[in-house]
Amino acid sequence: MSRVDWVSAAGGPLRGEIAVPGDKSVSHRALMFGAIADGVSHIRGFLEGEDTRATAAILGKLGVRFETPAPGERIVHGVGLHGLRGSSDVLDCGNAGTGMRLLAGLLAGQAFDSILVGDESLSRRPMRRVTDPLEAMGASIGTNDGKPPLRIRGGAGLKGIAYEPPVASAQIKSALLLAGLYADGFTEVVEPHPTRDYTESMLKAFGWPIDYSPGRARLEGGHVLRAVDVDVPADFSSAAFFIVAACIVPGSEVRLKAVGLNPRRTGLLAALELMGADIRVENERNSGGEDIGDLVVRHAPLHGVALPLEIVPDMIDEFPALFVAAAVAEGMTTIRGAAELRVKESDRIASMAHGLKACGVLVDELPDGAIIRGGTIGGGSIDSHGDHRIAMSFAIAGLVASAPIAIGDCANVATSFPGFMELANGVGFRLRSAA
Ligand code: S3P
């Protein structure tokens, strides 16, 4: 058992307005496109997390200058499409799969060599899903048996390809589109299920001609990106912990402000609605091409469901929180078609199943999901396996548990959600650091 970092005790009701930090996916992309654009881009709402800061530090080593006028803001001095310079340092992506996979695409098109490394968790994650198609474009990338580090040879001379990834992954799609900026001819990605389209919409905003519709994107190499300002919405995946928390704690009512509502991210709302949740979207509007809105969430008794397969990709990061909702719901919840969860920051099916079982919940693990019998959650000691979303999910489980839940290895919460504990305690959690 890893070190106990947090103890979450029964709390609530949850009340108040909550502004969660900026979107991780959008923040990574804004840095990368700003870096290779002509001109100066101002990013507001930037996620000050370890993952996105790692991407900024890497781009800094490649010659991009950033200013931080205030926390949550970056001014990016773009160096132009061909302005990055090689670094003799290894480039450390930390815990960030998005950082590493997208940068692999960007760096495959450069004239210089690069080495991308990651922490222990990232070093276990599969990279062939991006290196294979990038090699089909002409890149040369060495791996450690398909895992990081990635040794990317520069000067490869890429050619556009048409590619159908075997799994629905915005990271694969984005890596290929980034490489496609530097390739001869057209690069096209056709997905088995549409994924988040931030890369496509941001390329368009930065002035690159791109043709896209849900599940399909096509662009041609050799154009230019022109700097634009980016307003980053609040991260739906961070809001998800408070959405589920307010659903399950009696008497709760919270308002989550200005949350990104890209339809490829909001599958959790559909899942919770099927389970009987009371969630309203208010003040819906568009900001910089993205739908945003306030979410008003009230407690409601939940019941188990067989989760429709088609919403799985639209809530891929929200499953740890959904497992907790299912553990509280009346009856059985069945999750299938979610094998991708096994290759996230931890094996999220195993991490959630073991943790919930340690708290007395009946869970059957399946290769691609789980069957969870809802009822009451007991106290216990769980290991987050260094996975930010597992740690925060057990923090919400603790709110309704019959005894405190001790949670190990929580430091990586800072990768995506700095300040989670303070924000949570401000609306009614009883979460503390273990002495
Ligand atoms: C992301 C894509 C998803 C998601 C990750 C962020 C992105 O990963 O899980 O947190 O920003 O493109 P996959 O592409 O592996 O599904």
Residues whose N, C-alpha, C, O or C-beta is under 5 A from the ligand:
A	BS01	S3P	S25 T98 A168 S169 A170 Q171 I172 I316 D317
